[in-house]
Amino acid sequence: MINIVIIEDLPIVMEGLKLQLNRVENFNVIGEFSNGKEFIDQMDSIEPDIILTDIDMPVMNGIEMTLMALSNNPELKIIALTMFSDRKFYYKMVTAGARGFVLKQSSAGVLKTAIEEVYKGGSYFSQEILRTVIVEMQGIEEEIIKEKKELLKLTDRETQIIQLICQGLSNKEIADRLFVSLRTVETTKSRLMQKTKQRNNAGLIIWAIKNKIVSI
């Protein structure tokens, strides 16, 4: 059973989410809050596996809530529920520690997949949001990138591959771009997954954003 908390200030959206989630056999909604502060005030008495949170809310928004919640409990798994108009908050939510992003207008199947992937320890981005987050990475300073690469002991090849993953290229496209074999790309990606403790491309992109090691 996956225990879920919903933080959402619009009652109609809250009811729609509950309706979707309650139709899934292994999902259990154990808490409903209308802003981040309500959850923070009660988080010691509730043990969710997944937190679904709106970003732009009154009193305490999703970014502030995520920072405070993870400072108290770093093991929490937080998924941001968002609209296209929230794009100015995407980068801040990633660096605050959100593990997933789902558009509010996404299908029930997408929401289910996101919850299950993040619950297993992975990351999830709606594809439309992933493209926007990648664009937001353009302002990262080159000097910070250099320092992070040295600290994390990334090879030039690993850094190249992370950059191309963040551009949305497939393994074959990366191999063609770098003039290397597909096996080389797959081996390097596997090593990157082990180094960063990530499970998929979305996880690597989140890791790259948080550690400021790529420039698109």
N, C-alpha and C positions, 0 to 999 in steps of 0.2 A: 504494500500500500504506500502510495506517495502522498504525503501530507502537504497541503498547499495553503499558503496565505495570499490573499489578494489585497493590494493597496490601490484604491481607485476612488477619485472624488466624485465621479458622475454615477448616480444610482442606476441609470439605464445600462451603462457599460458594465457595472458590477453585476447586475442581474443576468446580462447576456453571457458574461464569463462563467458565472456559477452554473448556468444552464448547460453550457458546453462541457464544462469540467465534470459535472455530476453524471454526465452520460457515459463517461469513461470508467470502466470497471474498477481499475486500480487507483483512481484518483479520489482524494478526500479533502474537501475544502474545510480547514479547521479554524480559519480566522478571516474576518473582513474588516478593513480599516479605510477611512476616508482620506487620510493623509499620513505622511511619514512619521510625524510625531506620535500619533496614536499607536502605531506599531512599536516604535522605540520605547514608549512608556510601558508597554506590556510584553516586550520581547523576552524578558526573563521567565515569563510564565507560559510560554508557548514554544513548541519545538517543530517548526516546519522543515520539510525537506527542500521545498522550493518556495521562493517568494516571487510573486508576479506583481510588479509595481509600475504604476503610471510614472512619468517623469515630471511633467509640469503640473504641480498640485499646490494648493494654498497651505499656509502654516509651515509645512516642511516638504520640499520637493523630493523627487526620487534620488537625485544626486546626493543631497545632504543625508537622506535616510541611509543610502547605501554606504557612504563613508562612515557614519556612526555605527550602523549595524555591524559592518565588517571589522571595525575597530574593537567591538565588544565580542564578536564571534567570527573569526576569519573563515570558518568552515561553511558559513551560510552560502547558499546558491541562489543568486538573484537574476531574474529575467526582466528586462525592461519592456513594458508595453507602450508602444509609441505610435504617433501619427507622423506623416511626412513633414509636417510643420515643426516637429521637434528636432529637426536635423542639427540645429545649433547646439543641442545638448548631447549628441551621440558621443563625441570624443570624450566629454567630461564623464559620461556614464561608464565608458570603457575603462578610463583611468581610475575611476572610483572603485571598480571591481565587479561590474556586472558581467555575467557569463553568457548572456544571450539577449537578443533583440528580436521582438516580434511585432509586426504592424498590427494595430487593432482591427484592421479590416481583413486580416488573414483568415483563412479557413480554419475550421476546428481541427482538421488533420495537421496543419502546420503547427498550431499551438501544441497539440499532443506530441508531435515529433520533437519540438523544442524542449518541452518539459522532460521527456524521457532521455534526451541526449545530455542535457545539463545535469539531470539526476545521476547519470552514470559517470559524471566527472568531465564531460566534454563541454563544448561551446556551441552556440547556435546563432546564426544571423539569417533573417529574411534576406533573400538575394538583393532586393531593392535597397535595403539598409546597408548591406555590405558594400555596395558600390559607393554610397554616400560617405561612409566612414573612411574608405580608402582615399577619397578626394580630400577629406579633412586632414589627412596626414601630410599634406604637401608642405605645411609650414614648419615642420620639425627641423631644428637647427643642425647643421652638419657637424659642428664640434661635439654636440651631445651624442650624436650617432657614433662618432669615432670613439669617444670615451666608453660608451656602452659596449661596443664591439670588443674592445680590449678587455674590459672587465669580465665579459661573459665568454671570452676565449672563442669567439666565432671565427672560422676560417673565411677567407675571401669568397670561396665557393659557396659556403653556407649562407653568407650574407647576400650574394647574388641571387641565390635560389629563393630566399625569403622575400627579396624585393620583387621577384617575378611572380611569386605566389600572390603577393599583395596587389599585383596588377591584374590578377584573375586568370593567369595562364595555366593551362593544363600541363601535366608532366611531359607530354610529347612536345608541346610548344616550347617549354623551358629547355628541353634537350636540343631542339632545333636552334633556339636563340643562342645557346651557349656552345653549340657545336660539340656536344658530348652525347654519350649513349643514354638511352632511356634508363638503363640499369644504373648508371652513375647518378642520375637525378633521383631515382627511387631510393638508392642507398643513402644519399646525402639527406633526403627528406626523413628517412627513418632515423638517422643519427640526430637530426634536428628535433624530431619528436621526443627522443630520449633525453636530449639535453634540456629541453624546455618543459618536459613533462606534459605535452599536449597530445590530443588524440586525432586532430583533423586540421584541415586548412584554416577553418574559422578560428580554432584555438591558437594556431600560429600567428594569425593576423592580430588577434587580441593581444597576444604576448608581445608582438613586435611594437604595437602601439604603446602599450604600458611601459615598455622598456626603451622606447624612443630609439630604435636601432635601424629604422628604414627611412628612406626618403623617396617619394614617388615623383 
